[in-house]
Amino acid sequence: MTLHTLLRVSLLGITCTFGTYSLSHAETSALSSSASSQKQWVGQPAPNFKLQDQNGKWHQSQQYRGQWMVLYFYPKDDSPGCTQEANQFKALYPQFLKSNAVVLGVSLDDVKSHQKFSSKLGLPFPILADQQQQLAGQFGIVRNFGIAQIAKRETFLVDPQGTIVYHYSSVNTQTHAKQVLADIQKFSKK
């Protein structure tokens, strides 16, 4: 392993481990940033996408009309924080299905990386390979991390009509899946 690769992997591991904390002061400053982020996305149609999952199967946004769609972005396969978050969604996945919701993990990793990660964890839901930053780019959550680019840890909750109803710009990997599920159940009652 080259020094360059080792440094990149180490930095990405740090990002995923501490993914709930932003590296720049501007991004961490206050709830006003979170509120403006909500205003930017809530009520907007979710961007269209066509991406492959860990098994090479194609997924398009239109195929999920009629059900809730959880698009959770994460920085890197097989890192501590990203593994924890994936396991939380896995544990609650049957309840997401009962709530008419699909969970789609998304990162900039490739299909092969996703295949290893999904197989290792036994993930029952698709994780989409967004190597070309098609979807993360539309949401504006691609971040430069030294020489590497990653998707910021954020989630978008899309209603059955294809409209974004919530943007989670700050994610706690231990409780996030439970929070999203509770929000789906809350929004479904409205």
C-alpha positions as a Markdown table, in Angstrom:
| # | Residue | x | y | z |
|---|---|---|---|---|
| 1 | Met | 0.0 | 0.0 | 0.0 |
| 2 | Thr | 1.5 | 3.4 | -1.0 |
| 3 | Leu | 1.8 | 6.2 | 1.5 |
| 4 | His | -0.7 | 8.2 | -0.6 |
| 5 | Thr | -3.3 | 5.4 | -0.3 |
| 6 | Leu | -2.6 | 4.8 | 3.4 |
| 7 | Leu | -3.1 | 8.5 | 4.1 |
| 8 | Arg | -6.3 | 8.6 | 2.1 |
| 9 | Val | -7.7 | 5.6 | 3.9 |
| 10 | Ser | -6.7 | 6.9 | 7.3 |
| 11 | Leu | -8.3 | 10.3 | 6.6 |
| 12 | Leu | -11.5 | 8.7 | 5.3 |
| 13 | Gly | -11.7 | 6.5 | 8.4 |
| 14 | Ile | -11.4 | 9.5 | 10.6 |
| 15 | Thr | -14.2 | 11.2 | 8.6 |
| 16 | Cys | -16.5 | 8.3 | 9.0 |
| 17 | Thr | -15.7 | 7.7 | 12.6 |
| 18 | Phe | -16.4 | 11.3 | 13.5 |
| 19 | Gly | -18.9 | 11.9 | 10.6 |
| 20 | Thr | -21.4 | 13.8 | 12.8 |
| 21 | Tyr | -18.8 | 16.6 | 13.3 |
| 22 | Ser | -18.0 | 19.0 | 10.6 |
| 23 | Leu | -14.4 | 19.9 | 9.8 |
| 24 | Ser | -15.1 | 23.6 | 9.1 |
| 25 | His | -16.3 | 26.2 | 11.5 |
| 26 | Ala | -18.7 | 27.6 | 8.9 |
| 27 | Glu | -20.5 | 24.3 | 8.6 |
| 28 | Thr | -20.8 | 23.8 | 12.4 |
| 29 | Ser | -21.9 | 27.2 | 13.2 |
| 30 | Ala | -25.3 | 27.0 | 14.5 |
| 31 | Leu | -28.8 | 25.9 | 13.9 |
| 32 | Ser | -29.3 | 28.7 | 11.4 |
| 33 | Ser | -27.3 | 26.8 | 8.9 |
| 34 | Ser | -29.5 | 23.8 | 9.5 |
| 35 | Ala | -32.6 | 25.8 | 9.2 |
| 36 | Ser | -31.5 | 27.4 | 5.9 |
| 37 | Ser | -30.6 | 23.9 | 4.6 |
| 38 | Gln | -34.1 | 22.7 | 5.4 |
| 39 | Lys | -35.6 | 25.7 | 3.6 |
| 40 | Gln | -33.4 | 24.9 | 0.6 |
| 41 | Trp | -34.6 | 21.3 | 0.2 |
| 42 | Val | -38.0 | 20.8 | 1.9 |
| 43 | Gly | -40.8 | 21.0 | -0.6 |
| 44 | Gln | -38.5 | 20.5 | -3.6 |
| 45 | Pro | -38.8 | 17.5 | -5.9 |
| 46 | Ala | -36.1 | 14.9 | -5.2 |
| 47 | Pro | -33.5 | 14.9 | -8.0 |
| 48 | Asn | -33.8 | 12.1 | -10.6 |
| 49 | Phe | -31.1 | 9.4 | -10.5 |
| 50 | Lys | -30.1 | 6.1 | -12.1 |
| 51 | Leu | -27.5 | 4.3 | -10.1 |
| 52 | Gln | -26.3 | 0.7 | -9.6 |
| 53 | Asp | -26.4 | -1.0 | -6.3 |
| 54 | Gln | -24.0 | -3.5 | -4.7 |
| 55 | Asn | -25.3 | -6.3 | -7.0 |
| 56 | Gly | -25.0 | -4.3 | -10.2 |
| 57 | Lys | -28.8 | -3.7 | -10.3 |
| 58 | Trp | -30.0 | -0.3 | -11.6 |
| 59 | His | -32.2 | 1.9 | -9.4 |
| 60 | Gln | -34.1 | 4.9 | -10.6 |
| 61 | Ser | -35.9 | 7.5 | -8.5 |
| 62 | Gln | -39.2 | 7.0 | -10.4 |
| 63 | Gln | -39.4 | 3.3 | -9.4 |
| 64 | Tyr | -40.0 | 4.4 | -5.8 |
| 65 | Arg | -43.0 | 6.7 | -6.4 |
| 66 | Gly | -45.8 | 5.6 | -4.1 |
| 67 | Gln | -43.5 | 4.8 | -1.2 |
| 68 | Trp | -41.3 | 6.7 | 1.2 |
| 69 | Met | -37.6 | 6.9 | 0.1 |
| 70 | Val | -34.8 | 7.4 | 2.5 |
| 71 | Leu | -31.6 | 8.5 | 0.7 |
| 72 | Tyr | -28.9 | 8.3 | 3.3 |
| 73 | Phe | -25.4 | 9.4 | 2.1 |
| 74 | Tyr | -22.3 | 8.3 | 3.9 |
| 75 | Pro | -18.6 | 8.9 | 3.4 |
| 76 | Lys | -16.9 | 5.5 | 3.0 |
| 77 | Asp | -17.7 | 1.8 | 3.0 |
| 78 | Asp | -16.4 | -0.3 | 5.9 |
| 79 | Ser | -15.3 | 2.5 | 8.2 |
| 80 | Pro | -16.5 | 2.5 | 11.8 |
| 81 | Gly | -19.2 | 5.3 | 11.7 |
| 82 | Cys | -20.5 | 4.2 | 8.3 |
| 83 | Thr | -20.7 | 0.6 | 9.5 |
| 84 | Gln | -22.6 | 1.6 | 12.6 |
| 85 | Glu | -25.1 | 3.7 | 10.6 |
| 86 | Ala | -25.6 | 0.8 | 8.1 |
| 87 | Asn | -26.2 | -1.6 | 10.9 |
| 88 | Gln | -28.8 | 0.7 | 12.5 |
| 89 | Phe | -30.7 | 0.8 | 9.2 |
| 90 | Lys | -30.4 | -2.9 | 8.9 |
| 91 | Ala | -31.8 | -3.6 | 12.4 |
| 92 | Leu | -34.9 | -1.4 | 11.7 |
| 93 | Tyr | -35.3 | -2.4 | 8.0 |
| 94 | Pro | -38.4 | -4.6 | 8.6 |
| 95 | Gln | -40.1 | -1.6 | 10.3 |
| 96 | Phe | -39.2 | 0.6 | 7.3 |
| 97 | Leu | -40.8 | -1.9 | 5.0 |
| 98 | Lys | -43.9 | -2.0 | 7.2 |
| 99 | Ser | -44.0 | 1.8 | 6.9 |
| 100 | Asn | -44.0 | 1.6 | 3.1 |
| 101 | Ala | -40.4 | 2.9 | 2.9 |
| 102 | Val | -37.3 | 2.0 | 0.9 |
| 103 | Val | -33.9 | 2.7 | 2.4 |
| 104 | Leu | -31.1 | 3.5 | -0.1 |
| 105 | Gly | -27.6 | 4.0 | 1.1 |
| 106 | Val | -25.4 | 6.1 | -1.2 |
| 107 | Ser | -21.7 | 6.8 | -1.3 |
| 108 | Leu | -19.1 | 7.6 | -3.9 |
| 109 | Asp | -17.6 | 4.1 | -3.6 |
| 110 | Asp | -17.8 | 1.8 | -6.5 |
| 111 | Val | -20.1 | -1.3 | -7.0 |
| 112 | Lys | -17.2 | -3.7 | -6.0 |
| 113 | Ser | -16.6 | -1.9 | -2.7 |
| 114 | His | -20.3 | -1.8 | -2.0 |
| 115 | Gln | -20.6 | -5.5 | -2.7 |
| 116 | Lys | -17.9 | -6.3 | -0.1 |
| 117 | Phe | -19.4 | -3.9 | 2.5 |
| 118 | Ser | -23.0 | -5.2 | 2.0 |
| 119 | Ser | -21.9 | -8.8 | 2.1 |
| 120 | Lys | -19.8 | -8.4 | 5.2 |
| 121 | Leu | -22.8 | -6.7 | 7.1 |
| 122 | Gly | -25.6 | -8.7 | 5.4 |
| 123 | Leu | -27.4 | -5.6 | 4.4 |
| 124 | Pro | -31.0 | -6.2 | 3.2 |
| 125 | Phe | -31.3 | -2.9 | 1.3 |
| 126 | Pro | -29.5 | -1.4 | -1.7 |
| 127 | Ile | -26.5 | 0.8 | -1.4 |
| 128 | Leu | -25.9 | 2.8 | -4.5 |
| 129 | Ala | -22.6 | 3.6 | -6.2 |
| 130 | Asp | -22.4 | 7.3 | -7.0 |
| 131 | Gln | -18.9 | 7.3 | -8.3 |
| 132 | Gln | -19.6 | 10.0 | -10.8 |
| 133 | Gln | -21.3 | 12.1 | -8.1 |
| 134 | Gln | -24.5 | 12.2 | -10.0 |
| 135 | Leu | -26.8 | 12.3 | -7.0 |
| 136 | Ala | -24.4 | 13.7 | -4.3 |
| 137 | Gly | -23.5 | 16.5 | -6.7 |
| 138 | Gln | -27.2 | 17.4 | -7.3 |
| 139 | Phe | -27.6 | 17.7 | -3.5 |
| 140 | Gly | -24.4 | 19.6 | -3.2 |
| 141 | Ile | -22.9 | 17.3 | -0.6 |
| 142 | Val | -19.6 | 16.3 | -2.2 |
| 143 | Arg | -16.7 | 17.4 | -0.1 |
| 144 | Asn | -13.0 | 17.6 | -0.8 |
| 145 | Phe | -11.1 | 15.8 | 2.0 |
| 146 | Gly | -7.5 | 16.4 | 1.2 |
| 147 | Ile | -6.9 | 14.6 | -2.1 |
| 148 | Ala | -10.1 | 12.5 | -1.9 |
| 149 | Gln | -13.7 | 13.4 | -2.4 |
| 150 | Ile | -16.5 | 12.0 | -0.2 |
| 151 | Ala | -20.2 | 12.4 | 0.2 |
| 152 | Lys | -21.1 | 14.3 | 3.4 |
| 153 | Arg | -23.1 | 12.2 | 5.9 |
| 154 | Glu | -26.6 | 13.6 | 5.3 |
| 155 | Thr | -30.0 | 12.1 | 4.7 |
| 156 | Phe | -33.0 | 13.2 | 2.6 |
| 157 | Leu | -36.5 | 11.9 | 3.3 |
| 158 | Val | -38.7 | 11.8 | 0.2 |
| 159 | Asp | -42.4 | 11.3 | 0.4 |
| 160 | Pro | -44.4 | 9.0 | -1.9 |
| 161 | Gln | -45.1 | 11.8 | -4.3 |
| 162 | Gly | -41.3 | 12.4 | -4.8 |
| 163 | Thr | -41.1 | 15.6 | -2.7 |
| 164 | Ile | -38.3 | 16.1 | -0.1 |
| 165 | Val | -40.0 | 16.5 | 3.3 |
| 166 | Tyr | -36.9 | 16.5 | 5.5 |
| 167 | His | -33.2 | 17.0 | 5.2 |
| 168 | Tyr | -31.0 | 15.7 | 8.0 |
| 169 | Ser | -27.8 | 17.8 | 7.8 |
| 170 | Ser | -26.5 | 16.5 | 11.1 |
| 171 | Val | -26.5 | 12.8 | 11.7 |
| 172 | Asn | -25.8 | 10.7 | 14.8 |
| 173 | Thr | -24.8 | 7.3 | 13.5 |
| 174 | Gln | -26.2 | 5.6 | 16.6 |
| 175 | Thr | -29.7 | 7.0 | 16.5 |
| 176 | His | -30.3 | 8.3 | 13.0 |
| 177 | Ala | -32.2 | 5.3 | 11.6 |
| 178 | Lys | -34.6 | 5.3 | 14.5 |
| 179 | Gln | -35.2 | 9.1 | 14.1 |
| 180 | Val | -35.9 | 8.7 | 10.3 |
| 181 | Leu | -38.3 | 5.9 | 11.0 |
| 182 | Ala | -40.1 | 7.9 | 13.6 |
| 183 | Asp | -40.4 | 10.8 | 11.2 |
| 184 | Ile | -41.8 | 8.6 | 8.5 |
| 185 | Gln | -44.5 | 7.4 | 10.9 |
| 186 | Lys | -45.2 | 11.0 | 12.0 |
| 187 | Phe | -45.4 | 12.4 | 8.4 |
| 188 | Ser | -47.6 | 9.4 | 7.4 |
| 189 | Lys | -50.2 | 10.4 | 9.9 |
| 190 | Lys | -50.6 | 13.9 | 8.5 |
